[in-house]
């Protein structure tokens, strides 16, 4: 209809009417673009709010994981130090205590990272939607640091872990695993259960089997050497983990806030 009006005005040389028609068309196009921009901005704000809340929840789970990992490694490290003193006969310690500490020093913590939201944000090119600079930088740092995978892989491939299991009898290892191994506990923030070895335990095998296990560990000098290496490794990685949490502000992000 507008086109027919313009053609009619041109034929009749009605220049004022032509100008008015032109302004109407320009205003209509502008209004259409503006409405579209407002709609896109509204959708972006809605997506940003959802992404922000989801990202905070997953980063809180990461904080709980990191804290549990530090606690787990702290217990394993102390167990390793005690086991070394016991195996080297530098401290008075019964066979059961030596075995429990030696076993727990060989353990490592495992956890599946909670990063689905961050990966979705990056894949969709929506990182700029996170207006909270601190939240955005913490997420980038925490999800790109290799530290968590390094700690896990070092524990899993530890030479001491292999030697310990190759040295003791399967029945003794089974008893240690069942009575003194990893236990899962749940928290509000973490999406999956976390692991701990920080609890008292006792073995059910005979004192003779315990004595035989300790003797086997003492008889192989490579066990003590590997244990010293593992102890030094765990001590260093705990420092690295604490530094990672501090540098990327993971703990600071939630200080003074309620658990999501």
Residue pairs with C-beta under 8 A, 6 or more apart in sequence:
2 21
2 24
2 25
5 17
5 21
6 18
6 21
9 15
9 17
9 18
9 21
10 18
44 129
47 126
47 129
48 126
48 129
48 130
48 131
51 117
51 120
51 121
51 126
51 129
51 130
52 130
52 131
52 132
52 135
53 260
54 117
55 117
55 118
55 121
55 130
55 135
55 139
56 135
56 253
56 260
57 117
57 189
57 260
58 114
58 115
58 116
58 117
58 118
58 191
59 135
59 138
59 139
59 142
59 250
59 253
59 254
60 189
60 254
60 259
60 260
61 114
61 189
61 190
61 191
62 113
62 114
62 115
62 142
62 250
63 189
63 245
63 250
63 251
63 253
63 254
64 187
64 189
64 190
64 194
65 111
65 113
65 114
65 148
65 190
65 194
66 148
66 241
66 244
66 245
66 250
68 109
68 111
68 190
68 194
68 195
68 196
69 109
69 111
69 148
69 151
69 241
70 238
70 241
70 242
71 196
71 198
72 107
72 109
72 195
72 196
72 197
72 198
73 109
73 151
73 234
73 237
73 238
73 241
74 238
75 104
75 196
75 197
75 198
76 104
76 105
76 107
76 108
76 197
76 234
77 105
77 231
77 234
77 235
77 238
79 100
79 101
79 102
79 103
79 104
79 105
79 197
80 101
80 104
80 105
80 227
80 230
80 231
80 234
81 231
82 91
82 93
82 97
82 101
83 98
83 101
83 102
83 104
83 105
83 227
84 90
84 224
84 227
84 228
84 231
85 91
85 93
86 93
86 97
86 98
86 101
86 102
86 214
87 98
87 102
87 214
87 217
87 218
87 223
87 224
87 227
88 224
89 218
95 207
95 210
95 211
95 213
95 214
96 202
96 203
96 210
98 214
98 217
99 168
99 172
99 176
99 203
99 210
99 213
99 214
100 176
100 180
100 201
100 203
102 164
102 217
102 227
103 164
103 173
103 176
103 177
103 180
103 181
104 180
104 197
105 160
105 164
105 227
105 230
105 231
106 158
106 160
106 161
106 164
106 165
106 230
107 155
107 161
107 181
107 182
107 197
108 151
108 152
108 154
108 155
108 156
108 158
108 161
109 151
109 152
109 155
109 182
109 195
110 152
110 156
110 195
111 148
111 152
111 192
111 194
111 195
112 192
113 143
113 148
114 190
114 191
115 143
118 139
118 143
119 143
121 127
121 129
121 130
127 136
127 140
130 136
130 139
134 249
134 253
135 253
137 248
137 249
138 248
138 249
138 250
138 253
141 244
141 247
141 248
141 249
142 244
142 248
142 250
145 244
145 248
147 237
147 240
147 241
147 244
148 241
150 237
150 240
151 237
151 240
151 241
154 233
154 237
155 161
158 226
158 230
158 233
159 226
159 229
159 230
160 223
160 226
160 227
160 229
160 230
161 230
163 220
163 222
163 223
163 226
164 217
164 223
165 173
167 216
167 217
167 220
167 223
168 213
168 216
168 217
169 209
169 212
169 213
169 216
171 205
171 209
172 205
172 209
172 210
172 212
172 213
175 203
175 204
175 205
176 203
179 201
179 202
179 203
179 204
180 197
180 201
180 203
181 197
182 195
182 196
182 197
183 195
183 196
183 197
183 199
184 193
184 194
184 195
184 196
185 193
185 194
185 195
185 196
186 193
186 194
187 194
188 259
189 259
189 260
203 210
217 223
218 224
244 250
245 251
